[in-house]
Amino acid sequence: MATNLNVSELDFDQIKNNLKNFLKQQTEFNDYDFEGSGLSVLLDVLAYNTHYNAMAAHYSLNESFLDSAQIRGNVVTRAKLLGYTPRSILAPRATIQFAIDASASPIIPDTLTLNRGTKFTTTVQGESYQYVVLNAQTVTKGANDTFVFNNVEIAEGTYKTIQFRVDNDIESQKFQIPDMDADISSLRVRVQQNENTESYDVYSRFESLLNIDSASQIYYVQENTSEKYEVYFGDGILGRKPLNNNVVTLDYIYTHGEESNGATNFEFSGIIGGLVDAQYSTPVLISKAAGGADRESIESIRFNAPLTFTTQNRAVTSDDYRSIILKGFANISSISTWGGEDNDPPDYGKIYIAIKPLTEETLTSEEKSTITNSVLAGKNIVSVTPEIVDPNFTQLELDVFFKYNPNLTDRTQVELQGLVRDTISDYNFNNLNKFDGVFRYSQLLKLIDNADRSILNSIVRPYMFTKITIKTTNDQNNFIINFASPIYDTKSEEFSITTSAFKIEGVDHYIGDRAIVGSSDRQIIIYKIVDGSNIVINSDAGKVEPSKGRITLHSFAADTDTEIKITATPNSLDIAPKRDQLLNIDQTFVQITAEIDTISTAGASGAIDYNTNARLR
């Protein structure tokens, strides 16, 4: 009697065996040889077909969910259901000042226009790049027949224009941008009545349903399954619908993305307004090129789409601010937001935002203004004021010691030290330099121990440091230094902080600290060393608050402007940044010491010469 076919298996061999077992129980195939017969080939076909169908169903189901989809088109489609449009590639942008001396020109107009798309060039690492003006600017003739264009924003790429004719017989007509590397933030959409008219209406990108009606001149943009962006318009209810034979003009910049970030020197070659004999000055840099980025990755879409849906384009909580900024501003390597109630000291009625850009340590003033006046405008609560602060870097200095068995490796001691240095560099790149990047002591030790099988054990002594520049007058030397960890309190006459030297009256001086009776804080002192003894010359130059990791300095000066290094021992081997703090391991101050493990090479007799390393210096 036949039994039911087992359909729970997905592996090819198991599927084939299930089919065999099923057929063997049929009376028609009682004595049939399934291994050496033509039926075996048919079973292969059936098994393959079943396997293919199972895999297709598996992949199809995965592609139906944002969390598991692997094809970009499917990820984008799932994100669209959450109201999220992935960010396009972004062109680096710079700001310049540009002047033209037209005194030698036979005809001098009263006004001159620097048109959108006007070209400049620059070179970065031997490669030439073209920059174009983003917004037209018209200026009036100044003194000595000179035209000066101030705060001209230029972006890397090629300016391109494409036109479409509206045909409302096509249901839901969309206008595709043919370039995959188009910077959608530079897109301008215009609609003309027909190709013979010179006037046009400029449409703005849809952001919110607020005040949108049938006459609103807005357009929508989305990424399609071919990974290109397309523009479409309203239906006459939510946004004005262009009429038949209207002409839609799209102009935009297509770019190389982040390749020319950091460009500073720009040149203009050409003629503006027919001024043939005019003198075109070398552009003066106001802010260097920054903000270039590749298009949003699949993983970024997967992460940001649900957050944006939760935010609903309203900035209420600190996470809302984070989501809105991530969606509307691209020059972000890492971002941290927190409410004023969580600030130190508390500052109610504010939301604080710290951003580490992609290529620099801090945002420019123009970028900060863009975030507050454009990205967040109309979305945040009136009673809450957003404030953008610069990241606060805590640099880490490491003393690294490891023991190894030379019999287990072909590498030399120097090569092992280089390997450990590379491991630490990778750890810094992958785990730190972001606002949630915690220095985890055991994690780093594990990576070092696993760097080579010959490394038997390791220890790391982490120290925090920062650098400040001491000025020549007392009133210029007021510093507040916040480390990412509480400072180890020696509770003794030994210093909890140390510094490099600076000169007062030609003599090296240093900053130290000492205990304050009845207080957990410590007093900052300025001292010099005479015959091996510390001579205090300023007994009140600030204080150390070990529990807060804070150092306050005041009331001292140096002979000349001098940069000094202030070093402190963290209270814990794990260091966790808060709010605007970032950690970075400075490779200049990573000291690596390798030593042969005498016990592993000589047994018990090697214990006589076995050395251990102190916890502190």
NORQUIKA-V997031 format. One record per residue. N is the residue number from 1. PSI is psi as a letter, one per 30 degrees, with the letter a starting at -180 (* if undefined). OMEGA is omega in whole degrees, -180 to 180 (* if undefined). Layout:
# NORQUIKA-V997031
n->N psi->PSI omega->OMEGA
n->N psi->PSI omega->OMEGA
This chain:
# NORQUIKA-V997031
n->1 psi->k omega->-176
n->2 psi->k omega->174
n->3 psi->l omega->-180
n->4 psi->k omega->178
n->5 psi->k omega->179
n->6 psi->j omega->-176
n->7 psi->g omega->-177
n->8 psi->f omega->-178
n->9 psi->k omega->179
n->10 psi->f omega->180
n->11 psi->k omega->-176
n->12 psi->e omega->-177
n->13 psi->e omega->-180
n->14 psi->e omega->176
n->15 psi->e omega->-179
n->16 psi->e omega->179
n->17 psi->e omega->178
n->18 psi->e omega->178
n->19 psi->e omega->178
n->20 psi->e omega->-178
n->21 psi->e omega->179
n->22 psi->e omega->-178
n->23 psi->e omega->-179
n->24 psi->f omega->-179
n->25 psi->g omega->176
n->26 psi->k omega->-178
n->27 psi->f omega->-179
n->28 psi->f omega->-175
n->29 psi->h omega->-175
n->30 psi->e omega->-176
n->31 psi->g omega->-175
n->32 psi->k omega->177
n->33 psi->j omega->-176
n->34 psi->f omega->-176
n->35 psi->e omega->-174
n->36 psi->g omega->-175
n->37 psi->l omega->176
n->38 psi->f omega->179
n->39 psi->f omega->178
n->40 psi->e omega->178
n->41 psi->e omega->179
n->42 psi->e omega->177
n->43 psi->e omega->175
n->44 psi->e omega->-180
n->45 psi->e omega->179
n->46 psi->e omega->-179
n->47 psi->e omega->178
n->48 psi->e omega->-179
n->49 psi->e omega->178
n->50 psi->e omega->-180
n->51 psi->e omega->179
n->52 psi->e omega->-179
n->53 psi->e omega->179
n->54 psi->e omega->180
n->55 psi->e omega->179
n->56 psi->e omega->178
n->57 psi->e omega->180
n->58 psi->e omega->180
n->59 psi->e omega->-179
n->60 psi->e omega->179
n->61 psi->e omega->178
n->62 psi->e omega->-177
n->63 psi->f omega->-179
n->64 psi->f omega->-177
n->65 psi->k omega->-178
n->66 psi->e omega->-176
n->67 psi->f omega->-173
n->68 psi->f omega->-178
n->69 psi->k omega->-179
n->70 psi->f omega->179
n->71 psi->k omega->-174
n->72 psi->e omega->-179
n->73 psi->e omega->179
n->74 psi->e omega->177
n->75 psi->e omega->180
n->76 psi->e omega->180
n->77 psi->e omega->178
n->78 psi->e omega->179
n->79 psi->e omega->179
n->80 psi->e omega->178
n->81 psi->f omega->177
n->82 psi->g omega->179
n->83 psi->g omega->-176
n->84 psi->k omega->176
n->85 psi->j omega->-179
n->86 psi->k omega->-180
n->87 psi->k omega->178
n->88 psi->l omega->170
n->89 psi->k omega->-178
n->90 psi->k omega->179
n->91 psi->k omega->172
n->92 psi->k omega->-179
n->93 psi->k omega->178
n->94 psi->l omega->177
n->95 psi->k omega->-177
n->96 psi->l omega->169
n->97 psi->k omega->-172
n->98 psi->k omega->-178
n->99 psi->k omega->178
n->100 psi->k omega->175
n->101 psi->j omega->-175
n->102 psi->g omega->-174
n->103 psi->f omega->-179
n->104 psi->f omega->-178
n->105 psi->k omega->-178
n->106 psi->e omega->179
n->107 psi->k omega->-177
n->108 psi->j omega->179
n->109 psi->l omega->177
n->110 psi->f omega->177
n->111 psi->l omega->-179
n->112 psi->k omega->-177
n->113 psi->k omega->172
n->114 psi->j omega->-170
n->115 psi->l omega->171
n->116 psi->k omega->-179
n->117 psi->f omega->177
n->118 psi->k omega->-168
n->119 psi->k omega->169
n->120 psi->l omega->179
n->121 psi->l omega->176
n->122 psi->l omega->178
n->123 psi->k omega->178
n->124 psi->j omega->180
n->125 psi->h omega->175
n->126 psi->f omega->179
n->127 psi->k omega->179
n->128 psi->k omega->179
n->129 psi->k omega->178
n->130 psi->k omega->174
n->131 psi->k omega->-179
n->132 psi->l omega->179
n->133 psi->k omega->-178
n->134 psi->e omega->-176
n->135 psi->k omega->179
n->136 psi->k omega->-179
n->137 psi->k omega->179
n->138 psi->k omega->-180
n->139 psi->l omega->179
n->140 psi->k omega->180
n->141 psi->k omega->-180
n->142 psi->a omega->-179
n->143 psi->k omega->178
n->144 psi->h omega->177
n->145 psi->h omega->-178
n->146 psi->k omega->175
n->147 psi->k omega->-178
n->148 psi->k omega->177
n->149 psi->j omega->-177
n->150 psi->k omega->175
n->151 psi->h omega->178
n->152 psi->k omega->179
n->153 psi->k omega->179
n->154 psi->l omega->-178
n->155 psi->k omega->-179
n->156 psi->k omega->176
n->157 psi->a omega->-180
n->158 psi->k omega->-179
n->159 psi->k omega->-176
n->160 psi->k omega->179
n->161 psi->k omega->178
n->162 psi->k omega->-177
n->163 psi->k omega->178
n->164 psi->l omega->173
n->165 psi->k omega->-179
n->166 psi->k omega->176
n->167 psi->j omega->-176
n->168 psi->f omega->172
n->169 psi->f omega->175
n->170 psi->j omega->-177
n->171 psi->k omega->180
n->172 psi->h omega->180
n->173 psi->k omega->179
n->174 psi->l omega->-175
n->175 psi->j omega->-173
n->176 psi->k omega->173
n->177 psi->k omega->-170
n->178 psi->f omega->-176
n->179 psi->k omega->179
n->180 psi->f omega->-179
n->181 psi->h omega->177
n->182 psi->k omega->177
n->183 psi->j omega->-175
n->184 psi->f omega->178
n->185 psi->f omega->178
n->186 psi->g omega->-175
n->187 psi->k omega->172
n->188 psi->k omega->-177
n->189 psi->k omega->179
n->190 psi->k omega->180
n->191 psi->k omega->176
n->192 psi->l omega->179
n->193 psi->e omega->173
n->194 psi->a omega->-175
n->195 psi->f omega->-178
n->196 psi->f omega->-179
n->197 psi->k omega->-180
n->198 psi->f omega->180
n->199 psi->l omega->-179
n->200 psi->l omega->175
n->201 psi->k omega->177
n->202 psi->k omega->180
n->203 psi->k omega->178
n->204 psi->l omega->-178
n->205 psi->k omega->179
n->206 psi->k omega->178
n->207 psi->e omega->-175
n->208 psi->l omega->178
n->209 psi->f omega->-179
n->210 psi->k omega->177
n->211 psi->g omega->177
n->212 psi->k omega->176
n->213 psi->a omega->-175
n->214 psi->f omega->-178
n->215 psi->f omega->-177
n->216 psi->k omega->-179
n->217 psi->i omega->-178
n->218 psi->l omega->172
n->219 psi->l omega->178
n->220 psi->l omega->179
n->221 psi->k omega->179
n->222 psi->l omega->173
n->223 psi->k omega->-178
n->224 psi->a omega->-175
n->225 psi->f omega->176
n->226 psi->g omega->175
n->227 psi->g omega->174
n->228 psi->l omega->-179
n->229 psi->k omega->178
n->230 psi->k omega->-178
n->231 psi->k omega->172
n->232 psi->l omega->-171
n->233 psi->l omega->-179
n->234 psi->l omega->-177
n->235 psi->g omega->-177
n->236 psi->f omega->175
n->237 psi->e omega->174
n->238 psi->i omega->-180
n->239 psi->k omega->-179
n->240 psi->k omega->179
n->241 psi->j omega->179
n->242 psi->l omega->-178
n->243 psi->l omega->175
n->244 psi->k omega->177
n->245 psi->g omega->167
n->246 psi->l omega->180
n->247 psi->k omega->178
n->248 psi->k omega->179
n->249 psi->k omega->175
n->250 psi->k omega->171
n->251 psi->k omega->-171
n->252 psi->l omega->178
n->253 psi->k omega->169
n->254 psi->k omega->-158
n->255 psi->l omega->175
n->256 psi->g omega->177
n->257 psi->b omega->-170
n->258 psi->f omega->-171
n->259 psi->e omega->-176
n->260 psi->g omega->173
n->261 psi->k omega->179
n->262 psi->f omega->180
n->263 psi->k omega->-177
n->264 psi->f omega->-175
n->265 psi->j omega->-178
n->266 psi->k omega->179
n->267 psi->k omega->176
n->268 psi->k omega->176
n->269 psi->j omega->-178
n->270 psi->a omega->-178
n->271 psi->k omega->178
n->272 psi->k omega->176
n->273 psi->g omega->179
n->274 psi->g omega->-179
n->275 psi->i omega->-173
n->276 psi->e omega->-174
n->277 psi->g omega->-179
n->278 psi->l omega->176
n->279 psi->j omega->-179
n->280 psi->j omega->-175
n->281 psi->l omega->171
n->282 psi->k omega->-179
n->283 psi->k omega->177
n->284 psi->k omega->-177
n->285 psi->k omega->173
n->286 psi->e omega->173
n->287 psi->k omega->-175
n->288 psi->l omega->-175
n->289 psi->k omega->180
n->290 psi->l omega->175
n->291 psi->f omega->177
n->292 psi->k omega->-179
n->293 psi->l omega->174
n->294 psi->l omega->179
n->295 psi->l omega->-175
n->296 psi->k omega->-178
n->297 psi->l omega->179
n->298 psi->e omega->-178
n->299 psi->e omega->178
n->300 psi->e omega->177
n->301 psi->e omega->-179
n->302 psi->e omega->-178
n->303 psi->e omega->-171
n->304 psi->e omega->-175
n->305 psi->e omega->179
n->306 psi->e omega->179
n->307 psi->e omega->179
n->308 psi->e omega->179
n->309 psi->e omega->179
n->310 psi->e omega->-178
n->311 psi->e omega->-179
n->312 psi->h omega->176
n->313 psi->g omega->178
n->314 psi->k omega->-179
n->315 psi->j omega->179
n->316 psi->e omega->178
n->317 psi->l omega->179
n->318 psi->e omega->177
n->319 psi->e omega->177
n->320 psi->e omega->178
n->321 psi->e omega->180
n->322 psi->e omega->-178
n->323 psi->e omega->-178
n->324 psi->e omega->-179
n->325 psi->e omega->178
n->326 psi->e omega->-180
n->327 psi->e omega->-172
n->328 psi->f omega->-177
n->329 psi->k omega->-169
n->330 psi->f omega->-174
n->331 psi->i omega->-175
n->332 psi->k omega->171
n->333 psi->e omega->178
n->334 psi->k omega->-177
n->335 psi->k omega->177
n->336 psi->k omega->177
n->337 psi->k omega->177
n->338 psi->l omega->-180
n->339 psi->l omega->-180
n->340 psi->f omega->179
n->341 psi->f omega->179
n->342 psi->g omega->-179
n->343 psi->l omega->177
n->344 psi->j omega->2
n->345 psi->l omega->180
n->346 psi->k omega->-179
n->347 psi->i omega->-173
n->348 psi->k omega->180
n->349 psi->g omega->179
n->350 psi->l omega->169
n->351 psi->k omega->-177
n->352 psi->k omega->-177
n->353 psi->k omega->175
n->354 psi->k omega->-177
n->355 psi->k omega->170
n->356 psi->j omega->-179
n->357 psi->l omega->-177
n->358 psi->e omega->-172
n->359 psi->f omega->-178
n->360 psi->l omega->178
n->361 psi->f omega->-178
n->362 psi->l omega->174
n->363 psi->l omega->173
n->364 psi->l omega->179
n->365 psi->e omega->179
n->366 psi->e omega->179
n->367 psi->e omega->177
n->368 psi->e omega->179
n->369 psi->e omega->178
n->370 psi->e omega->-179
n->371 psi->e omega->-175
n->372 psi->e omega->-173
n->373 psi->f omega->-178
n->374 psi->e omega->-174
n->375 psi->e omega->-176
n->376 psi->f omega->-175
n->377 psi->k omega->178
n->378 psi->f omega->-177
n->379 psi->f omega->-176
n->380 psi->l omega->179
n->381 psi->k omega->-176
n->382 psi->e omega->-176
n->383 psi->f omega->-179
n->384 psi->k omega->-178
n->385 psi->j omega->176
n->386 psi->k omega->178
n->387 psi->k omega->-179
n->388 psi->k omega->-180
n->389 psi->l omega->179
n->390 psi->k omega->176
n->391 psi->k omega->178
n->392 psi->j omega->-175
n->393 psi->k omega->167
n->394 psi->j omega->179
n->395 psi->k omega->-180
n->396 psi->k omega->174
n->397 psi->k omega->-175
n->398 psi->k omega->166
n->399 psi->j omega->-174
n->400 psi->k omega->177
n->401 psi->k omega->173
n->402 psi->l omega->177
n->403 psi->k omega->-176
n->404 psi->l omega->176
n->405 psi->j omega->-176
n->406 psi->f omega->179
n->407 psi->f omega->-176
n->408 psi->g omega->-177
n->409 psi->l omega->173
n->410 psi->f omega->-178
n->411 psi->k omega->174
n->412 psi->l omega->178
n->413 psi->e omega->180
n->414 psi->e omega->179
n->415 psi->e omega->177
n->416 psi->e omega->178
n->417 psi->e omega->177
n->418 psi->e omega->178
n->419 psi->e omega->179
n->420 psi->e omega->178
n->421 psi->e omega->178
n->422 psi->e omega->179
n->423 psi->e omega->179
n->424 psi->e omega->178
n->425 psi->e omega->178
n->426 psi->e omega->179
n->427 psi->e omega->179
n->428 psi->e omega->-178
n->429 psi->e omega->-173
n->430 psi->f omega->-171
n->431 psi->f omega->-178
n->432 psi->a omega->-179
n->433 psi->g omega->172
n->434 psi->l omega->-169
n->435 psi->f omega->176
n->436 psi->g omega->-178
n->437 psi->j omega->-178
n->438 psi->k omega->172
n->439 psi->j omega->-178
n->440 psi->j omega->-172
n->441 psi->e omega->-177
n->442 psi->e omega->180
n->443 psi->e omega->178
n->444 psi->e omega->179
n->445 psi->e omega->180
n->446 psi->e omega->179
n->447 psi->e omega->179
n->448 psi->e omega->-179
n->449 psi->e omega->-178
n->450 psi->f omega->-178
n->451 psi->e omega->178
n->452 psi->k omega->-176
n->453 psi->f omega->-179
n->454 psi->f omega->-179
n->455 psi->j omega->-174
n->456 psi->e omega->178
n->457 psi->l omega->-179
n->458 psi->l omega->171
n->459 psi->l omega->179
n->460 psi->k omega->174
n->461 psi->j omega->180
n->462 psi->k omega->175
n->463 psi->k omega->177
n->464 psi->k omega->175
n->465 psi->l omega->172
n->466 psi->l omega->180
n->467 psi->k omega->175
n->468 psi->l omega->178
n->469 psi->j omega->179
n->470 psi->k omega->-179
n->471 psi->a omega->-173
n->472 psi->f omega->178
n->473 psi->k omega->-175
n->474 psi->e omega->-174
n->475 psi->f omega->177
n->476 psi->f omega->-173
n->477 psi->i omega->174
n->478 psi->j omega->-175
n->479 psi->k omega->169
n->480 psi->j omega->-177
n->481 psi->k omega->178
n->482 psi->j omega->176
n->483 psi->l omega->-177
n->484 psi->f omega->-179
n->485 psi->l omega->169
n->486 psi->l omega->-177
n->487 psi->k omega->177
n->488 psi->j omega->-178
n->489 psi->j omega->-178
n->490 psi->f omega->-177
n->491 psi->h omega->-179
n->492 psi->a omega->178
n->493 psi->f omega->176
n->494 psi->k omega->-177
n->495 psi->k omega->173
n->496 psi->f omega->174
n->497 psi->l omega->176
n->498 psi->l omega->-180
n->499 psi->l omega->169
n->500 psi->l omega->-171
n->501 psi->l omega->168
n->502 psi->l omega->-171
n->503 psi->k omega->170
n->504 psi->k omega->-176
n->505 psi->h omega->174
n->506 psi->g omega->-177
n->507 psi->k omega->178
n->508 psi->k omega->175
n->509 psi->l omega->-177
n->510 psi->l omega->176
n->511 psi->k omega->176
n->512 psi->a omega->179
n->513 psi->l omega->177
n->514 psi->l omega->-175
n->515 psi->k omega->173
n->516 psi->k omega->-177
n->517 psi->k omega->177
n->518 psi->g omega->-179
n->519 psi->l omega->176
n->520 psi->f omega->177
n->521 psi->l omega->179
n->522 psi->k omega->-177
n->523 psi->k omega->175
n->524 psi->k omega->177
n->525 psi->l omega->171
n->526 psi->k omega->-176
n->527 psi->l omega->172
n->528 psi->l omega->-178
n->529 psi->k omega->179
n->530 psi->j omega->180
n->531 psi->h omega->177
n->532 psi->g omega->180
n->533 psi->k omega->179
n->534 psi->k omega->179
n->535 psi->j omega->-177
n->536 psi->k omega->178
n->537 psi->f omega->175
n->538 psi->j omega->-174
n->539 psi->f omega->-180
n->540 psi->i omega->-180
n->541 psi->g omega->180
n->542 psi->a omega->179
n->543 psi->l omega->174
n->544 psi->k omega->174
n->545 psi->i omega->-173
n->546 psi->e omega->-176
n->547 psi->f omega->180
n->548 psi->f omega->-176
n->549 psi->h omega->-173
n->550 psi->k omega->177
n->551 psi->k omega->177
n->552 psi->k omega->-178
n->553 psi->k omega->177
n->554 psi->l omega->170
n->555 psi->h omega->171
n->556 psi->l omega->-177
n->557 psi->l omega->179
n->558 psi->l omega->178
n->559 psi->e omega->179
n->560 psi->l omega->176
n->561 psi->k omega->-173
n->562 psi->k omega->174
n->563 psi->k omega->178
n->564 psi->l omega->179
n->565 psi->k omega->179
n->566 psi->k omega->-175
n->567 psi->k omega->178
n->568 psi->l omega->177
n->569 psi->k omega->179
n->570 psi->l omega->-179
n->571 psi->f omega->-179
n->572 psi->l omega->176
n->573 psi->f omega->172
n->574 psi->k omega->-177
n->575 psi->j omega->-177
n->576 psi->j omega->179
n->577 psi->l omega->178
n->578 psi->l omega->174
n->579 psi->c omega->-174
n->580 psi->g omega->-173
n->581 psi->k omega->177
n->582 psi->k omega->178
n->583 psi->k omega->176
n->584 psi->k omega->176
n->585 psi->j omega->180
n->586 psi->j omega->-176
n->587 psi->f omega->178
n->588 psi->f omega->-176
n->589 psi->h omega->173
n->590 psi->j omega->-180
n->591 psi->k omega->-176
n->592 psi->k omega->180
n->593 psi->k omega->179
n->594 psi->k omega->-179
n->595 psi->k omega->178
n->596 psi->k omega->178
n->597 psi->j omega->-173
n->598 psi->f omega->-180
n->599 psi->e omega->-179
n->600 psi->f omega->-179
n->601 psi->f omega->-175
n->602 psi->g omega->179
n->603 psi->a omega->-175
n->604 psi->e omega->-180
n->605 psi->f omega->179
n->606 psi->f omega->180
n->607 psi->f omega->-179
n->608 psi->e omega->-177
n->609 psi->g omega->-177
n->610 psi->k omega->-178
n->611 psi->k omega->172
n->612 psi->l omega->-177
n->613 psi->k omega->-178
n->614 psi->l omega->178
n->615 psi->e omega->-180
n->616 psi->l omega->178
n->617 psi->* omega->*
